[in-house]
Amino acid sequence: MAPILKLFIFLDALHPLVTATPFLKVDCGRAALSAAADAYIAAQTAGSITPLQSLFAPNWTYTENNKVIPHTAGVLHKALKIEHRRTNFDTVACATYTELVAPSGPYVIGTQIRHSADGSKVTSIDSVASTTGSWLFNATKTLEYIVKEKWDKIPDGKFDTREKIQAAGDAYLDMWSDAHAHEKVPWGTPCVRLEGSVYTGKGAADDSCQPGIPSNHSQAPNTHRRYVIDQELGSVSIFCVWEHMMNAADSHEFKLENGKLRFVHTMTTCGDKVCKL
């Protein structure tokens, strides 16, 4: 069986779980998720899984750029000087999303970590690791833009529902294959998009995330989506297969404020090939 077919079979099996899990009524505890995220950063800094070793479930899996591989073959075993990290917490799905930037690597990495129901064990690490040759990649520029942004928590009592947050991200990703999807995106003003290292923001009150949205809506869909939703931050991390760009591994992260889109961060990598449309 071809490796790419094996990958899609694996992701098809995983897909119902990660799309359904966000709406289960489970709370696995923020402290355990935070400890694991910190251990992950320590492991990536050291280029060794030792800081994570005690947290792994017996059959944990490592996925990098949409491929299940031995962790020893992945970026996790490269020591990186991390100059930015932010972690979002999904205490319902027992998962986290961590964004990190290591310009000297050079790498910009998004990682979803999934846990057992009580949060005590890591069951999977799933990373989109962008580097030289990835779509619009320049880690130094990415860091320059990211540190200027304020990803504030949503005030208590003003959280959007998990369904609404996920629907905003899904509508955005559907624009490539659905001519009406853009009408469902809760566009906000100001809104800025960081696509690789290209930034739509100018620091103006009318900054928009709409420049560059697709006009060709008959492209391949963005499939095999995996979600991490943080209601306190108003964010959703979505990993997918970006089929219309060489079946690339893709990370899109969306933050809503007052129910409207405020920030979009993307990473897209084509493995050992240079990404091209």
Backbone hydrogen bonds, N-H to C=O, Kabsch-Sander energy under -0.5 kcal/mol:
donor,donor_aa,acceptor,acceptor_aa,energy
6,K,2,A,-2.2
7,L,3,P,-2.3
8,F,4,I,-2.1
9,I,5,L,-2.3
10,F,6,K,-2.3
11,L,7,L,-2.7
12,D,8,F,-2.7
13,A,9,I,-1.9
14,L,10,F,-1.9
15,H,11,L,-2.6
17,L,14,L,-0.6
18,V,14,L,-2.0
19,T,15,H,-1.9
20,A,16,P,-1.9
21,T,17,L,-2.7
23,F,20,A,-1.8
24,L,21,T,-2.4
26,V,24,L,-1.6
28,C,91,T,-1.9
33,L,29,G,-1.3
34,S,30,R,-2.9
35,A,31,A,-2.3
36,A,32,A,-1.9
37,A,33,L,-2.2
38,D,34,S,-2.4
39,A,35,A,-2.0
40,Y,36,A,-2.3
41,I,37,A,-2.1
42,A,38,D,-2.3
43,A,39,A,-2.4
44,Q,40,Y,-2.7
45,T,41,I,-2.3
46,A,42,A,-2.0
47,G,43,A,-2.1
48,S,43,A,-1.9
52,L,49,I,-1.7
53,Q,49,I,-1.3
53,Q,50,T,-0.8
55,L,52,L,-2.4
56,F,52,L,-0.7
56,F,53,Q,-0.9
57,A,122,V,-2.7
60,W,57,A,-1.6
61,T,123,T,-1.7
63,T,125,I,-3.0
64,E,67,K,-2.7
65,N,127,S,-3.0
67,K,64,E,-1.2
69,I,62,Y,-1.9
69,I,67,K,-0.7
73,A,70,P,-2.1
74,G,71,H,-1.6
77,H,74,G,-1.6
78,K,75,V,-2.3
79,A,77,H,-0.5
80,L,44,Q,-1.7
82,I,80,L,-1.0
83,E,81,K,-0.5
83,E,101,V,-2.7
84,H,101,V,-1.0
86,R,99,E,-1.8
88,N,97,Y,-3.1
90,D,95,A,-2.8
91,T,89,F,-0.6
94,C,90,D,-0.8
95,A,90,D,-2.2
96,T,113,I,-2.1
97,Y,88,N,-1.9
98,T,111,T,-2.6
99,E,86,R,-2.7
100,L,109,I,-2.7
101,V,84,H,-2.0
102,A,107,Y,-3.1
105,G,102,A,-1.8
107,Y,102,A,-2.2
108,V,130,S,-2.1
109,I,100,L,-2.5
110,G,128,V,-2.4
111,T,98,T,-2.4
112,Q,126,D,-3.1
113,I,96,T,-2.1
113,I,111,T,-0.5
114,R,124,S,-2.3
115,H,94,C,-2.4
116,S,121,K,-2.4
119,G,116,S,-2.3
122,V,55,L,-3.2
123,T,114,R,-2.7
123,T,121,K,-0.6
124,S,114,R,-1.6
125,I,61,T,-2.4
126,D,112,Q,-2.6
127,S,63,T,-2.9
128,V,110,G,-3.0
129,A,127,S,-0.6
130,S,108,V,-2.5
130,S,128,V,-0.8
134,S,131,T,-2.9
135,W,268,T,-2.2
137,F,134,S,-1.6
142,T,138,N,-2.4
143,L,139,A,-2.4
144,E,140,T,-1.9
145,Y,141,K,-2.0
146,I,142,T,-2.6
147,V,143,L,-2.2
148,K,145,Y,-1.1
149,E,146,I,-1.7
151,W,149,E,-0.6
152,D,150,K,-1.3
154,I,232,E,-3.9
158,K,155,P,-2.0
165,I,161,T,-2.1
166,Q,162,R,-2.6
167,A,163,E,-2.4
168,A,164,K,-1.8
169,G,165,I,-1.5
170,D,166,Q,-2.8
171,A,167,A,-2.6
172,Y,168,A,-1.8
173,L,169,G,-2.2
174,D,170,D,-1.7
175,M,171,A,-0.5
175,M,172,Y,-1.2
176,W,173,L,-0.7
177,S,174,D,-1.6
178,D,174,D,-1.4
181,A,178,D,-1.3
183,E,180,H,-1.1
184,K,181,A,-1.8
185,V,181,A,-0.7
185,V,182,H,-0.5
187,W,185,V,-2.2
191,C,207,D,-1.6
192,V,262,R,-2.1
194,L,264,V,-3.4
195,E,193,R,-0.7
195,E,198,V,-2.9
196,G,194,L,-0.9
196,G,266,T,-1.5
197,S,136,L,-1.8
197,S,195,E,-0.9
198,V,195,E,-2.3
199,Y,197,S,-0.5
200,T,193,R,-2.0
207,D,204,A,-1.6
213,I,210,Q,-2.1
217,H,215,S,-0.8
219,Q,176,W,-2.1
223,T,221,P,-0.8
223,T,241,V,-1.4
226,R,239,F,-1.9
228,V,237,S,-1.6
230,D,235,S,-2.5
231,Q,229,I,-0.6
234,G,230,D,-1.4
235,S,230,D,-2.2
236,V,254,F,-2.1
237,S,228,V,-2.7
238,I,236,V,-0.5
238,I,252,H,-3.1
239,F,226,R,-2.2
240,C,250,D,-2.1
241,V,223,T,-3.0
242,W,240,C,-0.6
242,W,248,A,-3.1
243,E,221,P,-0.7
243,E,241,V,-1.5
245,M,242,W,-1.6
247,N,243,E,-0.8
248,A,242,W,-1.6
248,A,245,M,-1.3
249,A,269,T,-2.6
250,D,240,C,-2.2
251,S,267,M,-3.0
252,H,238,I,-2.6
253,E,265,H,-2.8
254,F,236,V,-2.5
255,K,263,F,-2.4
256,L,234,G,-3.4
257,E,260,K,-3.0
260,K,257,E,-1.9
261,L,186,P,-3.5
262,R,255,K,-3.2
263,F,255,K,-1.5
264,V,192,V,-1.8
265,H,253,E,-2.4
266,T,194,L,-2.5
267,M,251,S,-2.2
269,T,249,A,-2.6
270,C,273,K,-0.5
273,K,270,C,-1.5
275,C,133,G,-2.3
